[in-house]
Amino acid sequence: MIYHSLKDKQQKASFSTALLSSLAPDGGLYMPDHLPKFDDAALARLGALPFHQCAGRLARHFVDERFNGADLDGICEDAYDFPLPLRTLSGTHLDAATPEPDDDEYIMELFHGPTLAFKDFAARFMGRTCAHLLSITGQTRTILVATSGDTGGAIGHAYLNQPGVKVYILFPNGGVSSVQEHQLTSMGRNSNIKAIGVDGSFDDCQALVKQAFAHKDMSERHNLMSANSINVGRVIPQSFYYFWSSLQVKAAHPKRPIAYSIPSGNLGNLTGGLIARAMGAPIDKFVVGNNANHPFIDYLETGEYTPRASVPTLSNAMDIGQPNNFPRILDLFGGNHEAITQVVSGLRVSDEDTERHMRKVYNSTGYLMCPHTAVGHLAMEDFAEKTDEPYTKITVSTAHPAKFMDDVARIVRDDIPMPESLQDCIDAPSHKHVMSPELSALAKHLDETA
Ligand SMILES: *Cc1c(COP(=O)(O)O)cnc(C)c1O
């Protein structure tokens, strides 16, 4: 696969270059030159495989000669050693061999990885492909990652103890949930994962990372790399679970069209879904759930895209005023607004409605959703009310509710058990460096800890 910059499409790069350099030399985002398209026979073969094998097959189309088939099969088997359930609110699990014909709504739980958020799917693939490349080339990297809560934990976990790599996680100090902060700061004082609490917002963290990359001296001296979804290596693996899950659902319910609802912030998850669809996955619609930060839904409705400063909400991982992946979505549709709106719609959800919906779902079914998942589920309910088509409706659940224990306890109930992996983080000593949101402070810290 060849990648091109979205600024100047003549600027091309291999997968290895795109992954290790994050942005094109002209500052543009990388995108695949053209996506593979699978016919019905190929889709049937891929859908019959277990998820990690299907992922390994798809990955072959996105890499370069530095990876062979066995490398990719090994990377995906190792990265995806946790379940990917599609379940109903009443607790039955989709089994394509013996489907319940009346089931028309599923929750796709993407939070069974080690840090209990969907970011593990991308981080673990990226971490392993990156390790493979660095071991071949003998290079080193300093990874900067800005996080609104979940990315930092997933990236830190994926790169922990990896030779040749040091990771700095920049998070808004006081702006992530207490469980998330424990996850970010508990990876050891002397490990290769360093947490930085920035006195500012997520936008400040993201701006600092961008300034560091733009600073040629700093960027070259430290071999900086981004693990945010500006890096195409984060976005590609997010297509794998849409591809595979849509084939399972289609096999179970062949006559019904398929809609996914995705609680969204930087739009990386949606971009993964759109890539899967472009490769032939049987997906008809995407529904985007946004909180009070909704520049993308404004764009869907008006054709005007206006990035804004973010405002804090209950679904903090989606507090993004300037979604990184918007240019990739435009690119997938050739910039055609109408073409986008034929596939993607969305709903803005307030914090009050999110809380009410978390309680309603819990009281009527016993299913506990994290605030992000509740935004997506409510958006799907709204979509379903406005259509007569008999969709199979899949809500993407992006995080385990226990990651937002303080809010979930206040809103729904205060006696949910803490998963063991989270309890271990909470009990471990935590370390962070606190600094002002200034490039000079970041430069000093990088030099001091290099
Ligand atoms: C990151 C995240 C999102 C938003 O995903 P994007 O790819 O940035 O749109 C939603 N929910 C949770 C729990 C997240 O961690």
The ligand as an ORCA input file, in Angstrom:
! r2SCAN-3c Opt
* xyz 0 1
  C     -11.564      8.152     22.190
  C     -12.925      7.827     22.662
  C     -14.062      8.189     21.907
  C     -13.967      9.000     20.648
  O     -13.345      8.314     19.573
  P     -12.807      9.135     18.302
  O     -12.111      8.124     17.473
  O     -11.863     10.169     18.842
  O     -13.981      9.741     17.639
  C     -15.307      7.793     22.367
  N     -15.433      7.108     23.518
  C     -14.384      6.761     24.278
  C     -14.621      6.038     25.545
  C     -13.087      7.099     23.872
  O     -12.040      6.753     24.631
*
